[in-house]
C-alpha cells in the first residue's frame, strides 16, 4: 500500500501592530506625548486592552499617556464599557504597591498613564474633560 503524505498549508504568523487614532508629539523631542483612542463602543474590550499592551516604547523613561474617548450608543453602554476596560486593563496602569516601615507607596514607573472619558463630556465641559485618571484616584 503506497504511503501518502498530507500536504500542509504554509503557516503564516500574523504580527499585529497597534496604532493610535491620534498621536500628539512633543515638538522638541519628536516623541509621542499622548496617544488618543476614540471608540464608538464597537471594539471588544480585549482589543482595547491589547492596545495598551502592544504600544511601542518611546525609548525614554516612563510610558506615554493613553486617552480613551468613548462616544455613541447610550450613556449606560459607555459607562459599562469604561468600567469593563478599567477592570480588564488594571495590570497595565495600577502601579506596584511597596510597603515600607510605617508607609505604603505605589510605584507608577512601569505603569501606563490611562485616562478614560466620553466625547459628550469633552464637548459639554472642555475644562473638566479628562475625567478620572484610572488607577490614580
C-alpha positions as CSV (number, residue, x, y, z in Angstrom):
1,X,0.0,0.0,0.0
2,X,1.6,3.3,-1.0
3,X,2.3,5.7,1.8
4,X,0.6,9.1,1.3
5,X,1.6,12.3,2.9
6,X,-0.8,15.1,3.5
7,X,0.4,18.4,2.3
8,X,0.1,21.1,4.9
9,X,-0.7,24.6,4.0
10,X,2.1,27.0,5.0
11,X,1.6,28.7,8.3
12,X,1.8,32.5,8.5
13,X,2.5,34.3,11.7
14,X,0.4,37.4,11.9
15,X,2.0,40.2,13.9
16,X,-0.5,42.9,14.8
17,X,0.7,46.4,15.0
18,X,-1.4,48.8,17.0
19,X,-1.7,52.4,16.0
20,X,-3.4,55.2,18.0
21,X,-6.2,57.1,16.4
22,X,-4.3,60.3,17.2
23,X,-0.7,60.7,18.3
24,X,0.3,64.0,19.8
25,X,4.1,64.6,19.7
26,X,6.3,66.7,21.8
27,X,7.7,69.3,19.4
28,X,11.2,69.5,20.9
29,X,11.8,65.8,21.3
30,X,9.8,64.3,18.4
31,X,8.4,61.5,20.6
32,X,4.8,60.8,21.4
33,X,3.4,62.9,24.2
34,X,0.0,61.4,24.3
35,X,-1.9,58.7,22.4
36,X,-5.7,59.0,21.8
37,X,-8.1,56.2,21.1
38,X,-11.6,57.0,20.0
39,X,-14.2,54.2,20.4
40,X,-17.8,54.3,19.4
41,X,-18.5,51.3,21.8
42,X,-17.8,48.9,18.9
43,X,-14.4,47.4,19.6
44,X,-14.2,44.5,22.0
45,X,-12.7,45.4,25.4
46,X,-9.9,42.8,24.9
47,X,-8.8,44.7,21.7
48,X,-8.6,47.9,23.7
49,X,-6.6,46.2,26.4
50,X,-4.3,44.8,23.7
51,X,-3.6,48.4,22.6
52,X,-2.2,49.2,26.0
53,X,0.0,46.0,25.9
54,X,1.2,46.5,22.3
55,X,2.0,50.2,22.1
56,X,5.7,50.6,21.3
57,X,8.1,52.1,23.9
58,X,9.4,55.6,23.2
59,X,13.0,54.9,24.3
60,X,12.5,57.3,27.2
61,X,11.7,56.8,30.8
62,X,8.1,56.0,31.6
63,X,5.2,55.5,29.3
64,X,3.2,57.7,27.0
65,X,-0.3,58.5,28.4
66,X,-3.2,56.9,26.6
67,X,-6.6,58.6,26.5
68,X,-9.6,56.5,25.6
69,X,-12.5,58.7,24.4
70,X,-15.9,56.9,24.1
71,X,-18.9,58.1,22.2
72,X,-22.0,56.7,20.6
73,X,-24.6,54.2,21.9
74,X,-26.2,55.2,25.2
75,X,-24.7,56.7,28.3
76,X,-25.2,53.4,30.2
77,X,-23.4,51.4,27.5
78,X,-20.5,53.9,27.5
79,X,-20.3,53.7,31.3
80,X,-20.3,49.9,31.2
81,X,-17.6,49.9,28.6
82,X,-15.4,52.2,30.7
83,X,-15.9,50.0,33.8
84,X,-15.0,46.9,31.9
85,X,-11.9,48.5,30.3
86,X,-10.7,49.7,33.7
87,X,-11.1,46.2,35.2
88,X,-9.5,44.3,32.3
89,X,-6.6,46.7,31.9
90,X,-5.8,47.3,35.6
91,X,-2.4,45.4,35.4
92,X,-1.1,48.0,32.9
93,X,-1.9,51.2,34.8
94,X,-2.3,50.3,38.5
95,X,1.3,50.5,39.6
96,X,3.1,48.3,42.0
97,X,2.5,48.8,45.8
98,X,5.6,49.0,48.0
99,X,5.3,48.6,51.8
100,X,8.0,50.2,53.9
101,X,8.3,50.8,57.6
102,X,5.2,52.8,58.5
103,X,4.2,53.7,55.0
104,X,2.8,52.3,51.8
105,X,3.5,53.8,48.4
106,X,2.7,53.0,44.8
107,X,5.4,52.9,42.1
108,X,3.9,54.1,38.7
109,X,7.3,53.9,36.9
110,X,6.2,50.8,35.0
111,X,2.6,51.8,34.7
112,X,0.9,53.3,31.6
113,X,-1.0,56.5,32.4
114,X,-4.5,56.0,31.3
115,X,-7.4,58.5,31.0
116,X,-10.9,57.4,30.2
117,X,-13.6,59.9,29.3
118,X,-16.6,60.4,27.0
119,X,-16.8,62.7,23.9
120,X,-20.0,64.1,25.3
121,X,-18.2,65.1,28.5
122,X,-15.5,66.9,26.5
123,X,-18.0,68.9,24.4
124,X,-20.1,69.8,27.5
125,X,-17.2,70.9,29.7
126,X,-13.8,71.2,28.0
127,X,-12.1,72.3,31.2
128,X,-13.1,69.2,33.1
129,X,-13.0,66.8,30.2
130,X,-10.3,64.4,31.3
131,X,-12.4,62.6,34.0
132,X,-10.6,60.4,36.5
133,X,-7.2,59.0,35.6
134,X,-7.6,55.3,36.1
135,X,-5.7,53.8,39.0
136,X,-4.7,57.1,40.5
137,X,-7.7,58.4,42.4
